Amino acid sequence: MGAEQDIRDVAAAVRLPEAPPDPGRAAPVAELVRTGLHTRLRAVLAHDPGTRRDSDPEQLHQMRVSVRRMRAMLKSGRPFLDTARSEPLRAELGWLGRALGPVRDLDVLLARLDEQAELLPAAERAAAQDLLGGLRAERERARADLVAALDGERYLRLLQDAADAVRAGIAAPDSTADGARELRRAMRAQLRKVEEQVARLPTDPADEQLHALRIRGKRIRYTAELARPISGKPVRRLLKKAERFQDVLGAHQDACVTAHRVREQLATAGGDTAAAFAAGRLVERESARRAEQRARWQRSWRELRNAGRKL
């Protein structure tokens, strides 16, 4: 499939309906998943050409977000779906997410480091840019792999399978449980698990422990997003606090990863003094960002927990 192919032709080829199904206020979970898949699949198709052209990092970002949301919907709705169909689709979306991820992660990393490098003294700025050359080369290799994945038959089959799920639905037999009630129950259970995980943390958690907490917290956010179309203010409030919790722990993880990648690049610089000074400055700033987010995460957790108690 060429990069310039009209996305409407692709949608027509996989027979994706123009308008998403209307789940209604009392819809079962499976219908919410179906509607969400339709919206996100259209977003994947819309951002595909820009991702291929590499015209704007936001195109890849939105495509990846949509793939993640589709996987999350299938996971949150799993008890109410025909898993013989939903789980293979979720697995293939995972493959696509892994194809998109390296380029997006490097886009974020390079944007952050470029911004910080511009703040360095002139004598260190060029050394910092030289230090990032390895990351730019890594991105080009990852981008070549991504384009190959988007040009392959596996991607086309995935689009077709996702469109089939939208058109025919993937509900489990006799799955008519009230969506709002079941998803609220799921969010309460997920909140309890996060609360138990927080209670086990030491006073000064390791970076890996906060990253694991972030992963657990994502499940609350994704379930709240699935429930949002048929829920009221308590779920919308919970979603807002879950997003904040994710933002704080996500910034913490980004700082940890950025500092680590800078150290990796320095290890290949062959003892260059200017590179060592520049790397030290960049790592110092990421360490400050890490400390800032560590000072915030507990408050963001309390706000999320309190919002959950009002479900």
N, C-alpha and C positions, 0 to 999 in steps of 0.2 A: 504494500500500500504506500503510494508516494506521499510525500509531505504536503503537497498542494491539493490533494484530493478533497473535494468539498465534503465537509463533515455531514451534510444532509444526505449525501449519497451513502455514506457509511451507515447512518442511522436507518436509512431505507433498506439497505442490504441485509441488516440484521433484524429488520422488521420491528424496530423499537417504536412503540406508540408515540404520537405527538404529545399527548397530554398525560400526565401521571394519573393513576387511579385515585379517586377521592375516598379515603378510608372512613370518613365520618367520625363523629365524636365517640361512638361506642365500638369502634373497630377492634377486632382481635389483633394480637401482636403481629401475626403473619402478614396482615394487610398493611400495617405500619412499615414493616420491613419491605414489602413490595413497593410501596410508594417511595420510600427512601432510596431504594435501589434505582428506581427510575430517575429520580432527580440527580443522583450522583453519577449514574451512567451517562446521562446527557452531559454532565460537567466533564467527565473523562473525555468524551468525544469532542467537546468544544475546545478543550485545552491541548488536545493531541497535536494539531498542526504547529502551534507555537512552541510546544516542547521539542518537536522535531527540528524546527528552524533555529532553536536556541536564541530566540529573539528577545526574550524577557524572562528572567528567572522566576517571575511570578506565575508564568504559565505552567512550568514544571511543578512548582509548589502546589498550585491548585489541583493539578492532576493527581499528585500524590495524596493530598488531603482527601480527595474524593475516593480514591482507592482504599485508604485507611478507614474512612467512614463506612464504606460498603462492607468491609471485613468486620468492623465493629458491630454493625447492625445484625449481620448473620450470627455473630457470637452471642450478642445480647438476646436475640430471638430464638436461639438454638432449641430450647425446650418445646417450642411451638412450631418448628419447621420440619419438613421432610428431610432429615439429615442425609439421606442417600443422594439428595440433589444439592442441598445447601452446603454440606461440608466439602465436596469436591470444588464447588465454586469458590468457597472461602480459601481453600488451598491455592487455587490458581490466582486469586487476587493477592495472596501472599507472595507468590512468585513475581507478579507485576510490581508490587511494592518494593521487593528487593532489587528489582531492575532499576526502579526510579530513585531509590534511596541514596546510593553513593554520590550521584551527581548533585542531588539536592543538599545533602549534608556538606559536601565540599563548597557549594555555593554559599551556604550560611557561614561556614568556617572562613572562607576567603573574604567575604564581605566584612566580617568582624575584624579580621586581621588587617585588611587594607585600611579600614577606618582607623584602627589603632596605630598602624604604621605611619599614617599621615600626621599624627600628633607627636611623633618622635622628633628629636633634633635633626637638622638636615644631615649631619654627618652619619647618623645611624639609619636614616630613612632608606637610603639605597641598599644598605646591607640587609635591612628587613625584607625589602622586595626580592632581593636575591635569595633570601632564605625561603621565601614562599614559592620559588620557582618549581620546586619538587611537587608541591601541592597542585599547582596549575597543570603540570604534566599528568599528574594522577587524575585530575578531572577530565582531561582530554581522553584518556584511556577509558574512563568510566562512561563518558558520553558516547564513545564509539560502541561500547557494549550495549548501552541503552537503545541507541538507534537500531542496532541489529535485532534487539528483542522486539521493538515496535514494528519492524519490518517482517517479522516471522509469522508463521502460521499459528503458533501457539497463542499469540496475542489476538489474532482474528477469531480463533475458537473461543477464547475467553469472552470477547465482546458478544459473540453469538449466544453463548451459554447465559450470560448475564441478561441479555435481552429476552431470552426464552423464559427466564425466571420472572421477569417483569410481566411478560405477556400472560403466562399461564399461572403464575403464583407458585410458591413452594411451601404451602402450609402442610403441616402434618394432618393426617386424617382425623376428622372430628375435633380439630383444634379451634375452638370458638371462645376460649377464655377471654374475659374482658381485658383489653390491653392496658388501660390506665391502672387498673387494680394490680395486675400481674407485674407490671413494670415498677410500680411503687414498691411492691414487695421485694423485687429484685434489688432495687436501689438501697433499701434498708439493709438487706443482707450484705451487700457490698460495703456499705458504710461500716457495719459491724466488723467486717474482716480488716478494713483499714484501721479502725480503732484498736483492734487487737494487735495489729502490726506496730502501730505507734507505741502502744503500751510496752512492747518488748524492746524498744530502742534504748540504747544507752544515752547518757546525757549528751555526749558528743558523737553522734552517729557517723559511721564511715560513709564515704561518698557512695559506695556500692549499696549501702542500706537505704540511702535517700533515693537513689535511682530505682531500687526495687519498690519503694513506696510510691514513687511516681507512676510506675507501671500499674500497680494495684489501683491507684486513684483514677487512672484513665477509664477503667471499667465503669465507674460511677458516671463520669462525664458522658460516655458513649450511650449508656442506658438512658440517661436524662435527655440526650439529644433525640433518641428514638421516641421517647414519650412526649416530647415537647408539643407536637401538633395537636394532641388531645388532652393536654394537662393544663392546669391553672398556675397561679402565681407561685405556690410552693415549689413546684418542679423547676420553673424558670429561675427562681431564686437559687435553688440548689445548683442548677447548671452554671449560673454566673459564678458562684463560689468555687465550683469544681474547676472551671476554666482558670480562675485565679490561682488555685492550688497547683494546677498543672504548669502555669506560667512561671511560678516561683521555682518549682523543682526542675522545670525544663531549663531555665536560665542557669541554675546551679550545675546541672549536668553539662550544658554547653560550655561553661567556664572550665570545668574539669577536663573535658575532651579537648578544648582549644589549647590549654596549657600542655597537655600531653602531646598533641600533634606538633606543637612548636619545639618541644624537646626532641621529638623524633627527627625533625628537620635539622636541628642543630647537630645531632649526632652524625649527620652525613656531610657537615660543612667542613670537615677536615681541620678543626682547630682554628678556624678563622676568628680573629679577635673581634673584629667589627660585628660579625654575625653573632658572636657570643654576647656582646653588649646589647645588641638589638633584641635577641631572644630573651635575655634577662628582663628587659623592660616589658616585653609583651607578656611574659609569664607573670611578672609582678602585677600587671593590671588584671589579668584573669584571676589571679589569686584574690585580689580585692573584690572582684565581682562575685566570686565563689563565697567569700565571707559575708558579703552583703545579703545574698540570698539565704544563707544559713541563718541569718538573724531574722528572716521573715517567714520561714516556712511554718513554724509552729503557730503563728497567728493565723496564717491562711488556713491551716488545718482546723483550728478552733472555729473559724467562721464557716467552713464547710460542714463540720460536725453539727454546729448549731442549726444551720439551714436544713440538714437532714432530719433533725428532730421535729421539724414542723411539717414533714410529709404526711 
